[in-house]
Structure formats: structure tokens, C-alpha cells
Amino acid sequence: MSPELQKIENEALLLPPEDREILIQKLQQSLDGSENNDIEQAWIQEAEERYSNYKNGITKGIPGDKIFSEIRRELGWQS
């Protein structure tokens, strides 16, 4: 490992876990060639907004058994 890489690694390990996770994602994307993650970011933002609305009582949740029953019915999986 080059001294420059060792320095970067040492500095990265001092970052808070959330920042390290973001850094990992960006490095992985650069290797995968998937630099355009606008869609992924939009879904993350949507999920965070929906969760915030749920926590703040703006929207209500649907019980899992009810939603899975509806999905099975729509897919024709119910007998």
C-alpha cells in the first residue's frame, strides 16, 4: 500500500460511520461504473419523506397482513 493510500485510509477511518458509508458507496459506484445514481437518491429521499410523514402522524401505516393479502389477491395467488 502506498503511503498516500495509507494516509487516506487512516483519515477515512476517523470519519463518522455515516460519512464512511457514503464514501464506501461512492467508491463502489466508481468501480461499478454506475456513477449516475440520481434514481437511487430520489428513492432514498422519497422513503425518508414517507417515513417522516408516518412518524409525524401525517400518514398512517397499513398492517402487514392486510397489505400482503391485497398483494396476493392482485397477483391472483389467493385460493
N, CA, C and O of each residue as an XYZ file, in Angstrom:
316
protein
N       0.856     -1.171      0.000
C       0.000      0.000      0.000
C       0.897      1.226      0.000
O       1.848      1.319      0.775
N       0.577      2.163     -0.882
C       1.379      3.380     -0.979
C       1.160      4.248      0.250
O       0.120      4.143      0.900
N       2.117      5.098      0.579
C       1.955      5.993      1.719
C       0.740      6.914      1.571
O       0.057      7.219      2.548
N       0.482      7.351      0.336
C      -0.676      8.217      0.103
C      -1.975      7.476      0.408
O      -2.871      8.025      1.050
N      -2.076      6.230     -0.051
C      -3.268      5.436      0.215
C      -3.412      5.151      1.708
O      -4.522      5.182      2.239
N      -2.325      4.882      2.372
C      -2.357      4.639      3.823
C      -2.869      5.874      4.558
O      -3.644      5.763      5.508
N      -2.432      7.049      4.115
C      -2.880      8.307      4.731
C      -4.390      8.487      4.532
O      -5.108      8.854      5.462
N      -4.861      8.223      3.308
C      -6.294      8.361      3.017
C      -7.096      7.379      3.863
O      -8.138      7.736      4.414
N      -6.615      6.152      3.966
C      -7.307      5.150      4.775
C      -7.390      5.584      6.234
O      -8.452      5.493      6.849
N      -6.295      6.048      6.779
C      -6.276      6.493      8.173
C      -7.268      7.636      8.406
O      -7.976      7.656      9.413
N      -7.313      8.585      7.468
C      -8.239      9.714      7.592
C      -9.688      9.246      7.456
O     -10.569      9.717      8.176
N      -9.928      8.318      6.530
C     -11.285      7.817      6.320
C     -11.798      7.096      7.561
O     -12.978      7.202      7.895
N     -10.933      6.372      8.240
C     -11.350      5.642      9.437
C     -11.709      6.568     10.593
O     -12.358      6.141     11.548
N     -11.298      7.820     10.518
C     -11.644      8.798     11.553
C     -13.011      9.441     11.307
O     -13.539     10.123     12.185
N     -13.581      9.231     10.128
C     -14.882      9.815      9.796
C     -15.989      9.144     10.600
O     -15.853      7.994     11.019
N     -17.083      9.867     10.813
C     -18.245      9.238     11.455
C     -18.779      8.107     10.572
O     -18.593      8.133      9.355
N     -19.438      7.119     11.174
C     -19.927      5.974     10.396
C     -20.774      6.365      9.184
O     -20.648      5.752      8.123
N     -21.634      7.376      9.327
C     -22.484      7.784      8.206
C     -21.650      8.274      7.031
O     -21.951      7.958      5.880
N     -20.602      9.048      7.316
C     -19.742      9.558      6.249
C     -18.939      8.430      5.610
O     -18.712      8.433      4.401
N     -18.508      7.459      6.429
C     -17.776      6.318      5.860
C     -18.669      5.525      4.926
O     -18.223      5.050      3.882
N     -19.942      5.381      5.307
C     -20.879      4.652      4.448
C     -21.056      5.360      3.107
O     -21.065      4.709      2.062
N     -21.194      6.672      3.125
C     -21.320      7.441      1.885
C     -20.065      7.276      1.033
O     -20.153      7.091     -0.181
N     -18.903      7.345      1.671
C     -17.640      7.185      0.953
C     -17.547      5.797      0.322
O     -17.118      5.659     -0.823
N     -17.944      4.785      1.062
C     -17.925      3.416      0.529
C     -18.807      3.324     -0.709
O     -18.407      2.745     -1.719
N     -20.007      3.894     -0.629
C     -20.930      3.841     -1.764
C     -20.343      4.529     -2.980
O     -20.427      4.011     -4.093
N     -19.747      5.697     -2.773
C     -19.167      6.430     -3.902
C     -17.995      5.664     -4.522
O     -17.857      5.623     -5.744
N     -17.156      5.061     -3.685
C     -16.040      4.281     -4.215
C     -16.537      3.057     -4.969
O     -16.018      2.730     -6.037
N     -17.554      2.369     -4.410
C     -18.110      1.204     -5.080
C     -18.721      1.580     -6.422
O     -18.552      0.864     -7.409
N     -19.431      2.702     -6.459
C     -20.039      3.149     -7.709
C     -18.980      3.460     -8.753
O     -19.184      3.212     -9.941
N     -17.851      4.002     -8.316
C     -16.801      4.315     -9.282
C     -16.213      3.045     -9.891
O     -15.750      3.058    -11.032
N     -16.231      1.946     -9.128
C     -15.743      0.672     -9.662
C     -16.779     -0.001    -10.551
O     -16.433     -0.652    -11.537
N     -18.049      0.157    -10.199
C     -19.120     -0.464    -10.968
C     -19.426      0.295    -12.249
O     -20.072     -0.234    -13.153
N     -18.968      1.516    -12.325
C     -19.286      2.346    -13.473
C     -20.688      2.919    -13.394
O     -21.197      3.458    -14.377
N     -21.314      2.809    -12.237
C     -22.666      3.332    -12.073
C     -22.614      4.693    -11.391
O     -23.091      4.862    -10.269
N     -22.035      5.645    -12.078
C     -21.851      6.967    -11.492
C     -23.159      7.733    -11.372
O     -23.291      8.607    -10.514
N     -24.118      7.417    -12.217
C     -25.389      8.130    -12.180
C     -26.332      7.432    -11.222
O     -26.950      6.426    -11.572
N     -26.442      7.956    -10.028
C     -27.314      7.336     -9.040
C     -28.465      8.269     -8.673
O     -28.957      8.250     -7.545
N     -28.886      9.083     -9.636
C     -29.980     10.020     -9.382
C     -31.259      9.298     -8.990
O     -31.987      9.751     -8.107
N     -31.531      8.182     -9.643
C     -32.753      7.431     -9.347
C     -32.678      6.869     -7.934
O     -33.647      6.950     -7.178
N     -31.539      6.303     -7.578
C     -31.370      5.755     -6.228
C     -31.541      6.855     -5.179
O     -32.211      6.654     -4.166
N     -30.939      8.004     -5.421
C     -31.064      9.107     -4.476
C     -32.504      9.594     -4.365
O     -32.960      9.954     -3.279
N     -33.223      9.604     -5.495
C     -34.627     10.024     -5.468
C     -35.459      9.057     -4.641
O     -36.346      9.488     -3.904
N     -35.192      7.746     -4.747
C     -35.927      6.767     -3.954
C     -35.594      6.892     -2.472
O     -36.472      6.746     -1.622
N     -34.343      7.158     -2.166
C     -33.953      7.359     -0.761
C     -34.685      8.563     -0.196
O     -35.216      8.504      0.912
N     -34.716      9.648     -0.946
C     -35.410     10.859     -0.499
C     -36.900     10.583     -0.312
O     -37.501     11.029      0.666
N     -37.489      9.851     -1.246
C     -38.915      9.503     -1.149
C     -39.183      8.672      0.104
O     -40.142      8.931      0.831
N     -38.338      7.675      0.354
C     -38.519      6.821      1.525
C     -38.377      7.619      2.814
O     -39.155      7.431      3.749
N     -37.393      8.507      2.871
C     -37.208      9.328      4.067
C     -38.397     10.254      4.294
O     -38.817     10.458      5.433
N     -38.940     10.811      3.220
C     -40.105     11.686      3.334
C     -41.324     10.900      3.818
O     -42.070     11.367      4.680
N     -41.517      9.717      3.263
C     -42.655      8.891      3.686
C     -42.525      8.497      5.149
O     -43.511      8.523      5.886
N     -41.326      8.133      5.577
C     -41.107      7.750      6.974
C     -41.337      8.939      7.899
O     -41.938      8.796      8.964
N     -40.867     10.092      7.498
C     -41.078     11.310      8.287
C     -42.566     11.613      8.417
O     -43.037     11.955      9.502
N     -43.307     11.489      7.321
C     -44.752     11.712      7.357
C     -45.436     10.717      8.286
O     -46.369     11.078      9.003
N     -44.980      9.476      8.278
C     -45.545      8.451      9.158
C     -45.250      8.791     10.623
O     -46.144      8.750     11.469
N     -43.997      9.125     10.912
C     -43.611      9.444     12.294
C     -44.348     10.666     12.824
O     -44.649     10.743     14.015
N     -44.640     11.617     11.947
C     -45.303     12.852     12.360
C     -46.821     12.760     12.293
O     -47.512     13.759     12.495
N     -47.346     11.574     12.012
C     -48.788     11.363     12.007
C     -49.505     11.914     10.783
O     -50.734     11.983     10.767
N     -48.758     12.306      9.761
C     -49.366     12.831      8.540
C     -50.004     11.699      7.738
O     -51.076     11.866      7.156
N     -49.342     10.556      7.713
C     -49.896      9.375      7.047
C     -49.936      8.233      8.052
O     -49.223      8.245      9.056
N     -50.779      7.249      7.769
C     -50.902      6.092      8.647
C     -50.356      4.863      7.934
O     -50.394      4.768      6.708
N     -49.855      3.936      8.717
C     -49.349      2.691      8.157
C     -50.472      1.723      7.852
O     -51.597      1.878      8.328
N     -50.152      0.729      7.057
C     -51.090     -0.343      6.743
C     -50.510     -1.617      7.360
O     -49.349     -1.946      7.118
N     -51.314     -2.341      8.160
C     -50.796     -3.579      8.750
C     -50.273     -4.534      7.680
O     -50.856     -4.662      6.604
N     -49.175     -5.193      7.990
C     -48.525     -6.080      7.036
C     -49.433     -7.163      6.497
O     -49.431     -7.439      5.298
N     -50.228     -7.795      7.395
C     -51.086     -8.880      6.922
C     -52.122     -8.373      5.919
O     -52.486     -9.089      4.986
N     -52.593     -7.148      6.109
C     -53.572     -6.581      5.182
C     -52.938     -6.291      3.817
O     -53.502     -6.640      2.780
N     -51.778     -5.658      3.823
C     -51.150     -5.290      2.551
C     -50.704     -6.531      1.780
O     -50.837     -6.584      0.557
N     -50.168     -7.542      2.501
C     -49.749     -8.760      1.803
C     -50.949     -9.525      1.265
O     -50.859    -10.156      0.213
N     -52.082     -9.475      1.981
C     -53.307    -10.093      1.489
C     -53.756     -9.411      0.196
O     -54.159    -10.075     -0.759
N     -53.682     -8.075      0.178
C     -54.058     -7.333     -1.031
C     -53.134     -7.671     -2.192
O     -53.589     -7.829     -3.325
N     -51.856     -7.781     -1.918
C     -50.890     -8.112     -2.979
C     -51.184     -9.496     -3.534
O     -51.208     -9.691     -4.750
N     -51.410    -10.471     -2.631
C     -51.713    -11.824     -3.089
C     -52.989    -11.843     -3.931
O     -53.052    -12.532     -4.949
N     -54.008    -11.084     -3.508
C     -55.262    -11.033     -4.254
C     -55.019    -10.436     -5.638
O     -55.510    -10.968     -6.634
N     -54.261     -9.330     -5.712
C     -53.997     -8.680     -7.003
C     -53.184     -9.570     -7.937
O     -53.349     -9.520     -9.156
N     -52.311    -10.380     -7.361
C     -51.492    -11.286     -8.179
C     -52.214    -12.598     -8.505
O     -51.718    -13.426     -9.268
N     -53.401    -12.764     -7.904
C     -54.148    -13.995     -8.148
C     -53.600    -15.186     -7.395
O     -53.794    -16.327     -7.813
N     -52.912    -14.937     -6.282
C     -52.297    -16.015     -5.508
C     -53.199    -16.551     -4.413
O     -52.846    -17.527     -3.752
N     -54.353    -15.937     -4.207
C     -55.258    -16.419     -3.152
C     -56.110    -17.525     -3.703
O     -56.569    -17.468     -4.844
N     -56.323    -18.550     -2.874
C     -57.172    -19.652     -3.328
C     -58.550    -19.577     -2.731
O     -59.391    -20.431     -3.011
